[in-house]
């Protein structure tokens, strides 16, 4: 696409928190001393969602090696799928597609090399979409906890159901088993997580402690059972990985035998899972009612004399050790999903309904030579080269 013009008012749209390498602004987060270096070394930005706060949080690093964070307001934000130039995310009733509005090598505010703006919204209604996955072909797959199924988008309906667990007798808006996570392998949908194998309205709530399962979608086989509120199955390094949220463990599962291994413990309710190299990234949330009552996590926290976190953990898969972390301020109590944006230094996004989004216009010029609709300014690219940037 030839983006021939951008009219943008970034001043006031960018809520950036510049930090030292060892500490983020306490108004939002603290970070581990090596977190900025870790982002730079792996050439990724990080995005996580908070349904409770209604925010999409971005973390990146500027040219000086400082952590930069931004928050984009999106009510009810849940699952996130991230690519270098595109984001997909679900809120209570829609699946959004965001596109990067910047040209190659373009940087705004002297630090941001991605500016994600909304370009499409698919209205699903409230189906409790916890996770979104996108196949290489562009096919969107999402989980509906409310209807206990996997779904894809429909041109004429709220969704098109493509699979349901064999123990679910019908599609009904009853959250029968709390189907919440999906793992993809290329074009193939491979695994889902449910919190129980129940077939009755809210039946899973009575089985939170040890009723959770990982299901092989292609064979309908239960790969592993006895989990506590599992979330976010993923395939990485020949293994199936899952957040055993109710116990606080990141687990590795043998896809052939179903043998489960606890790799790392994190002090919180775990959701979201992403990988880069030998590292896993996942989020942790605080208990909703003061304790993780009825879950193994409550006992484990007491045994370790630990206090729960709301934040992000980076786990070294070779040792199970905590490599880096983000600890969010008291404004945040729950996170839902996390994704890594490849080949990015410092990302941000504009809220769909923000005044700034209304004035951020890019278009394809099919009429001749591409020109900007407004005057140009000169700014510094990521490598110091002078490039055009959007006027303020």
MIKOLTI-357952 format. One record per residue (C-alpha): residue in three letters; x, y, z. Coordinates in Angstrom, 3 decimals, decimal comma. Layout:
! MIKOLTI-357952
NODE/residu/xx/yy/zz
NODE/ALA/X/Y/Z
...
***
This chain:
! MIKOLTI-357952
NODE/residu/xx/yy/zz
NODE/UNK/0,000/0,000/0,000
NODE/UNK/1,236/3,466/-0,861
NODE/UNK/0,289/5,685/2,052
NODE/UNK/0,327/9,037/0,349
NODE/UNK/-1,007/11,215/3,123
NODE/UNK/-1,421/11,274/6,837
NODE/UNK/-3,161/13,986/8,766
NODE/UNK/-2,443/13,390/12,433
NODE/UNK/-2,534/15,229/15,703
NODE/UNK/-0,208/13,160/17,855
NODE/UNK/0,285/15,790/20,546
NODE/UNK/-1,972/14,744/23,353
NODE/UNK/-2,644/11,398/21,702
NODE/UNK/0,582/9,917/22,966
NODE/UNK/0,558/9,122/26,634
NODE/UNK/4,172/7,987/26,903
NODE/UNK/6,014/7,171/30,102
NODE/UNK/9,748/7,493/29,672
NODE/UNK/11,643/5,446/32,217
NODE/UNK/15,109/4,554/33,344
NODE/UNK/16,251/1,074/32,372
NODE/UNK/15,569/-0,093/35,932
NODE/UNK/12,259/1,540/36,680
NODE/UNK/9,119/2,607/34,894
NODE/UNK/7,075/5,574/36,090
NODE/UNK/5,289/4,477/39,257
NODE/UNK/2,058/5,904/37,853
NODE/UNK/1,942/2,837/35,623
NODE/UNK/4,641/0,234/36,162
NODE/UNK/8,007/-0,849/37,462
NODE/UNK/10,239/-2,988/35,261
NODE/UNK/13,236/-5,217/35,848
NODE/UNK/16,714/-3,706/35,277
NODE/UNK/17,288/-5,669/32,067
NODE/UNK/13,853/-5,380/30,506
NODE/UNK/14,707/-2,652/27,969
NODE/UNK/17,816/-4,533/26,869
NODE/UNK/15,765/-7,721/26,543
NODE/UNK/13,270/-5,990/24,234
NODE/UNK/16,065/-4,534/22,099
NODE/UNK/17,998/-7,798/21,935
NODE/UNK/14,960/-9,719/20,703
NODE/UNK/13,701/-6,898/18,444
NODE/UNK/10,186/-6,975/19,874
NODE/UNK/7,625/-4,674/21,399
NODE/UNK/5,156/-5,984/23,960
NODE/UNK/1,400/-5,437/24,130
NODE/UNK/-0,953/-6,678/26,843
NODE/UNK/-4,648/-6,188/27,505
NODE/UNK/-6,528/-5,272/30,664
NODE/UNK/-10,265/-5,919/30,544
NODE/UNK/-10,601/-4,480/34,050
NODE/UNK/-8,864/-1,182/33,223
NODE/UNK/-10,167/-1,013/29,651
NODE/UNK/-6,671/-0,445/28,306
NODE/UNK/-4,255/-1,876/25,784
NODE/UNK/-0,739/-1,411/27,211
NODE/UNK/2,339/-1,138/24,992
NODE/UNK/5,960/-1,442/26,090
NODE/UNK/8,968/-0,648/23,941
NODE/UNK/12,444/0,862/24,142
NODE/UNK/13,711/4,164/22,770
NODE/UNK/17,094/4,792/21,155
NODE/UNK/18,595/5,593/24,549
NODE/UNK/17,689/2,208/25,989
NODE/UNK/14,822/3,538/28,099
NODE/UNK/11,535/1,705/28,499
NODE/UNK/8,579/3,579/27,010
NODE/UNK/4,995/2,606/27,798
NODE/UNK/1,690/3,858/26,417
NODE/UNK/-1,914/3,075/27,263
NODE/UNK/-4,730/3,036/24,707
NODE/UNK/-8,287/3,103/26,032
NODE/UNK/-10,445/0,282/24,657
NODE/UNK/-13,337/-0,759/26,875
NODE/UNK/-13,582/-4,489/27,535
NODE/UNK/-10,401/-5,394/25,650
NODE/UNK/-9,579/-9,125/25,758
NODE/UNK/-7,558/-11,278/23,331
NODE/UNK/-4,719/-9,893/21,173
NODE/UNK/-2,914/-11,236/18,098
NODE/UNK/0,138/-9,252/16,976
NODE/UNK/2,173/-8,995/13,787
NODE/UNK/4,826/-6,515/12,748
NODE/UNK/2,419/-4,277/10,793
NODE/UNK/-0,984/-5,386/12,108
NODE/UNK/-2,856/-6,108/15,334
NODE/UNK/-6,118/-7,914/15,967
NODE/UNK/-7,941/-7,623/19,251
NODE/UNK/-11,292/-8,490/20,745
NODE/UNK/-13,423/-6,383/23,040
NODE/UNK/-16,848/-7,181/24,454
NODE/UNK/-18,700/-7,059/21,131
NODE/UNK/-16,174/-6,632/18,310
NODE/UNK/-12,982/-7,925/16,760
NODE/UNK/-10,793/-5,012/15,681
NODE/UNK/-8,084/-4,874/13,042
NODE/UNK/-5,368/-2,241/13,536
NODE/UNK/-2,863/-1,292/10,834
NODE/UNK/0,440/0,535/11,170
NODE/UNK/-0,028/4,038/9,734
NODE/UNK/3,682/4,903/9,510
NODE/UNK/5,894/4,532/6,480
NODE/UNK/8,985/2,295/6,576
NODE/UNK/11,684/3,866/8,788
NODE/UNK/9,328/6,623/9,901
NODE/UNK/9,434/7,632/13,578
NODE/UNK/7,134/10,006/15,452
NODE/UNK/7,809/11,847/18,699
NODE/UNK/11,416/10,778/18,268
NODE/UNK/10,717/7,243/19,469
NODE/UNK/7,606/5,488/18,076
NODE/UNK/8,211/3,337/14,987
NODE/UNK/4,685/1,884/14,952
NODE/UNK/1,419/3,812/15,147
NODE/UNK/-1,444/1,320/15,048
NODE/UNK/-4,816/2,706/13,969
NODE/UNK/-8,174/0,983/13,500
NODE/UNK/-9,161/0,016/9,987
NODE/UNK/-11,895/-2,572/10,525
NODE/UNK/-14,300/-3,817/13,208
NODE/UNK/-16,252/-7,073/12,979
NODE/UNK/-19,301/-6,969/15,241
NODE/UNK/-19,903/-10,270/17,034
NODE/UNK/-22,073/-9,146/19,904
NODE/UNK/-21,198/-10,364/23,378
NODE/UNK/-19,955/-13,924/22,914
NODE/UNK/-17,158/-13,742/25,544
NODE/UNK/-14,258/-13,797/23,094
NODE/UNK/-11,214/-14,568/25,226
NODE/UNK/-8,585/-15,233/22,554
NODE/UNK/-8,085/-14,375/18,888
NODE/UNK/-5,779/-16,228/16,493
NODE/UNK/-5,026/-15,516/12,845
NODE/UNK/-3,884/-18,162/10,355
NODE/UNK/-1,275/-17,309/7,676
NODE/UNK/-4,108/-17,079/5,135
NODE/UNK/-5,713/-14,323/7,222
NODE/UNK/-8,536/-16,476/8,563
NODE/UNK/-9,573/-15,258/12,006
NODE/UNK/-10,289/-17,865/14,684
NODE/UNK/-11,625/-16,945/18,112
NODE/UNK/-12,950/-18,602/21,230
NODE/UNK/-16,486/-18,056/22,466
NODE/UNK/-16,719/-18,977/26,130
NODE/UNK/-20,390/-18,024/26,145
NODE/UNK/-21,285/-20,521/23,378
NODE/UNK/-18,549/-23,085/24,217
NODE/UNK/-17,112/-23,191/20,711
NODE/UNK/-14,427/-22,077/18,315
NODE/UNK/-15,662/-19,622/15,731
NODE/UNK/-14,677/-17,558/12,747
NODE/UNK/-16,203/-14,389/11,389
NODE/UNK/-19,360/-14,400/9,273
NODE/UNK/-20,443/-11,829/6,724
NODE/UNK/-24,090/-12,146/7,735
NODE/UNK/-24,151/-13,448/11,312
NODE/UNK/-22,469/-12,731/14,629
NODE/UNK/-20,133/-15,675/14,071
NODE/UNK/-19,740/-19,017/12,345
NODE/UNK/-19,100/-21,933/14,701
NODE/UNK/-16,368/-24,270/13,418
NODE/UNK/-15,859/-26,671/16,349
NODE/UNK/-17,262/-27,524/19,754
NODE/UNK/-16,000/-30,014/22,356
NODE/UNK/-17,497/-33,511/22,024
NODE/UNK/-19,047/-33,266/25,487
NODE/UNK/-21,038/-30,132/24,576
NODE/UNK/-24,479/-31,234/23,344
NODE/UNK/-25,542/-27,932/21,736
NODE/UNK/-24,505/-24,345/21,189
NODE/UNK/-26,234/-22,288/23,850
NODE/UNK/-25,374/-18,934/25,488
NODE/UNK/-24,622/-20,604/28,824
NODE/UNK/-20,813/-20,682/29,275
NODE/UNK/-21,057/-24,415/29,937
NODE/UNK/-17,332/-25,283/30,126
NODE/UNK/-15,524/-21,916/29,859
NODE/UNK/-13,729/-22,603/26,590
NODE/UNK/-11,137/-19,822/26,649
NODE/UNK/-7,919/-20,562/24,732
NODE/UNK/-6,804/-21,714/21,288
NODE/UNK/-3,492/-22,896/19,826
NODE/UNK/-2,718/-22,727/16,115
NODE/UNK/-0,123/-24,535/13,989
NODE/UNK/-0,019/-22,722/10,678
NODE/UNK/-3,501/-23,017/9,146
NODE/UNK/-4,476/-25,795/11,546
NODE/UNK/-6,387/-25,258/14,775
NODE/UNK/-4,712/-27,700/17,165
NODE/UNK/-5,702/-27,295/20,816
NODE/UNK/-8,189/-25,563/23,086
NODE/UNK/-8,457/-25,152/26,846
NODE/UNK/-11,632/-25,480/28,869
NODE/UNK/-12,056/-25,182/32,630
NODE/UNK/-14,200/-28,333/32,836
NODE/UNK/-15,936/-30,965/30,708
NODE/UNK/-19,380/-29,906/31,912
NODE/UNK/-22,473/-29,555/29,695
NODE/UNK/-24,678/-27,340/31,852
NODE/UNK/-24,959/-23,592/32,367
NODE/UNK/-21,925/-22,322/34,351
NODE/UNK/-21,123/-25,922/35,223
NODE/UNK/-17,377/-25,296/35,139
NODE/UNK/-17,499/-23,113/38,256
NODE/UNK/-17,858/-26,190/40,464
NODE/UNK/-14,712/-27,712/38,928
NODE/UNK/-12,296/-24,802/39,024
NODE/UNK/-9,763/-26,595/41,214
NODE/UNK/-8,933/-29,568/38,996
NODE/UNK/-11,517/-29,946/36,202
NODE/UNK/-9,579/-28,227/33,422
NODE/UNK/-8,455/-29,926/30,216
NODE/UNK/-6,484/-29,393/27,021
NODE/UNK/-8,275/-30,886/23,996
NODE/UNK/-6,802/-31,904/20,640
NODE/UNK/-9,211/-30,292/18,163
NODE/UNK/-8,296/-32,594/15,271
NODE/UNK/-8,999/-35,817/17,171
NODE/UNK/-11,337/-34,604/19,967
NODE/UNK/-8,934/-36,348/22,365
NODE/UNK/-8,359/-34,894/25,820
NODE/UNK/-4,582/-34,444/25,853
NODE/UNK/-4,293/-33,684/29,559
NODE/UNK/-6,777/-33,322/32,406
NODE/UNK/-6,679/-32,342/36,069
NODE/UNK/-5,699/-28,733/35,363
NODE/UNK/-6,917/-25,757/37,349
NODE/UNK/-8,583/-23,176/35,084
NODE/UNK/-6,124/-23,591/32,176
NODE/UNK/-5,689/-20,756/29,682
NODE/UNK/-3,728/-19,894/26,547
NODE/UNK/-2,496/-23,155/24,985
NODE/UNK/0,403/-22,664/22,601
NODE/UNK/2,766/-24,781/20,493
NODE/UNK/6,475/-24,053/20,826
NODE/UNK/9,594/-26,145/20,447
NODE/UNK/7,716/-29,363/19,779
NODE/UNK/5,685/-29,131/22,989
NODE/UNK/2,262/-27,872/24,033
NODE/UNK/2,428/-25,104/26,612
NODE/UNK/-0,384/-23,862/28,821
NODE/UNK/-1,020/-21,469/31,696
NODE/UNK/-2,362/-23,554/34,570
NODE/UNK/-3,905/-20,371/35,897
NODE/UNK/-5,445/-21,774/39,058
NODE/UNK/-2,131/-23,181/40,268
NODE/UNK/0,151/-20,383/39,060
NODE/UNK/2,304/-22,657/36,897
NODE/UNK/3,491/-22,455/33,317
NODE/UNK/3,273/-26,056/32,082
NODE/UNK/4,916/-27,991/29,287
NODE/UNK/2,961/-30,957/27,876
NODE/UNK/4,199/-33,797/25,691
NODE/UNK/1,795/-33,831/22,694
NODE/UNK/2,178/-37,599/22,320
NODE/UNK/1,837/-38,842/25,895
NODE/UNK/0,094/-35,918/27,601
NODE/UNK/2,777/-35,910/30,302
NODE/UNK/2,736/-32,564/32,131
NODE/UNK/5,690/-30,729/33,631
NODE/UNK/5,521/-27,572/35,737
NODE/UNK/8,252/-25,301/34,339
NODE/UNK/7,812/-22,124/36,377
NODE/UNK/5,655/-20,643/39,125
NODE/UNK/4,404/-17,060/38,954
NODE/UNK/2,577/-15,288/41,814
NODE/UNK/-0,783/-14,584/40,208
NODE/UNK/-3,628/-15,876/38,049
NODE/UNK/-1,981/-16,574/34,691
NODE/UNK/-3,379/-15,722/31,252
NODE/UNK/-1,841/-15,011/27,869
NODE/UNK/1,286/-16,668/26,513
NODE/UNK/3,816/-15,671/23,860
NODE/UNK/7,281/-16,927/22,905
NODE/UNK/10,483/-15,570/21,454
NODE/UNK/13,537/-17,809/21,294
NODE/UNK/14,072/-19,514/24,646
NODE/UNK/11,676/-17,228/26,501
NODE/UNK/7,997/-17,350/27,397
NODE/UNK/6,010/-14,222/28,235
NODE/UNK/2,797/-14,386/30,264
NODE/UNK/0,621/-12,158/32,426
NODE/UNK/-0,483/-12,466/36,036
NODE/UNK/-3,536/-10,967/37,742
NODE/UNK/-4,587/-10,287/41,316
NODE/UNK/-7,440/-12,216/42,970
NODE/UNK/-10,849/-10,608/42,517
NODE/UNK/-11,966/-11,112/46,112
NODE/UNK/-8,775/-10,815/48,120
NODE/UNK/-7,828/-14,482/47,838
NODE/UNK/-7,610/-17,183/45,195
NODE/UNK/-10,136/-19,077/47,267
NODE/UNK/-10,802/-22,652/46,201
NODE/UNK/-7,770/-22,792/43,887
NODE/UNK/-4,406/-24,518/44,433
NODE/UNK/-2,834/-21,106/43,856
NODE/UNK/-4,164/-19,906/47,216
NODE/UNK/-2,340/-22,715/49,042
NODE/UNK/0,823/-22,254/46,978
NODE/UNK/0,957/-18,529/47,700
NODE/UNK/0,574/-19,192/51,420
NODE/UNK/3,292/-21,871/51,355
NODE/UNK/5,698/-19,510/49,609
NODE/UNK/4,654/-16,545/51,788
NODE/UNK/4,144/-14,670/48,531
NODE/UNK/2,028/-11,688/47,576
NODE/UNK/0,184/-11,695/44,235
NODE/UNK/1,294/-9,532/41,331
NODE/UNK/-0,474/-7,886/38,470
NODE/UNK/2,098/-7,745/35,735
NODE/UNK/4,080/-9,542/33,058
NODE/UNK/6,699/-12,266/33,543
NODE/UNK/9,441/-13,319/31,135
NODE/UNK/10,510/-16,912/31,837
NODE/UNK/13,753/-18,488/30,651
NODE/UNK/12,575/-21,861/29,362
NODE/UNK/16,011/-23,416/29,771
NODE/UNK/15,944/-23,062/33,535
NODE/UNK/12,416/-22,016/34,471
NODE/UNK/13,863/-18,889/36,075
NODE/UNK/12,318/-15,441/35,958
NODE/UNK/14,388/-13,441/33,471
NODE/UNK/12,535/-10,085/33,338
NODE/UNK/9,315/-8,594/34,664
NODE/UNK/6,826/-5,725/34,626
NODE/UNK/4,893/-4,919/37,801
NODE/UNK/1,870/-2,690/37,220
NODE/UNK/0,571/-0,054/39,606
NODE/UNK/-2,528/-0,316/41,784
NODE/UNK/-4,656/1,000/38,903
NODE/UNK/-4,398/-2,468/37,363
NODE/UNK/-5,663/-5,667/38,942
NODE/UNK/-6,222/-7,951/35,944
NODE/UNK/-4,529/-8,679/32,630
NODE/UNK/-6,033/-10,962/30,003
NODE/UNK/-3,585/-11,505/27,143
NODE/UNK/-0,085/-10,643/25,968
NODE/UNK/1,593/-10,643/22,561
NODE/UNK/5,012/-9,768/21,166
NODE/UNK/5,232/-7,496/18,118
NODE/UNK/8,204/-8,580/15,966
NODE/UNK/10,736/-6,235/14,354
NODE/UNK/9,534/-3,248/16,365
NODE/UNK/11,383/-0,901/18,677
NODE/UNK/8,647/1,216/20,224
NODE/UNK/4,932/0,719/19,363
NODE/UNK/1,792/2,644/20,247
NODE/UNK/-1,839/2,830/19,097
NODE/UNK/-4,700/5,304/18,894
NODE/UNK/-8,015/4,475/20,533
NODE/UNK/-10,779/3,762/17,983
NODE/UNK/-13,081/6,483/19,290
NODE/UNK/-10,432/9,081/20,126
NODE/UNK/-10,430/12,557/18,513
NODE/UNK/-6,886/11,854/17,290
NODE/UNK/-8,076/8,761/15,430
NODE/UNK/-10,711/10,807/13,625
NODE/UNK/-7,981/13,055/12,215
NODE/UNK/-5,468/10,326/11,343
NODE/UNK/-6,066/9,720/7,645
NODE/UNK/-4,035/7,613/5,217
NODE/UNK/-5,121/6,705/1,702
NODE/UNK/-4,021/4,898/-1,416
NODE/UNK/-3,609/7,242/-4,376
NODE/UNK/-4,925/5,626/-7,536
NODE/UNK/-4,928/8,893/-9,447
NODE/UNK/-1,249/9,419/-10,125
NODE/UNK/1,879/10,387/-8,223
NODE/UNK/1,413/10,048/-4,489
NODE/UNK/1,605/13,314/-2,597
NODE/UNK/0,889/14,327/0,961
NODE/UNK/-2,340/16,193/1,456
NODE/UNK/-0,673/18,488/3,983
NODE/UNK/2,776/19,999/4,451
NODE/UNK/5,761/17,895/5,409
NODE/UNK/8,211/18,152/8,258
NODE/UNK/11,531/16,419/8,545
NODE/UNK/12,259/14,066/11,392
NODE/UNK/14,835/11,475/12,346
NODE/UNK/14,373/7,880/11,304
NODE/UNK/15,293/4,971/13,505
NODE/UNK/18,785/4,916/12,003
NODE/UNK/19,262/8,713/11,963
NODE/UNK/18,273/9,197/8,328
NODE/UNK/16,018/12,166/7,625
NODE/UNK/12,511/11,002/6,706
NODE/UNK/9,102/12,708/6,393
NODE/UNK/6,909/12,628/9,472
NODE/UNK/3,288/13,582/9,974
NODE/UNK/2,634/17,244/10,796
NODE/UNK/1,358/18,068/14,277
***
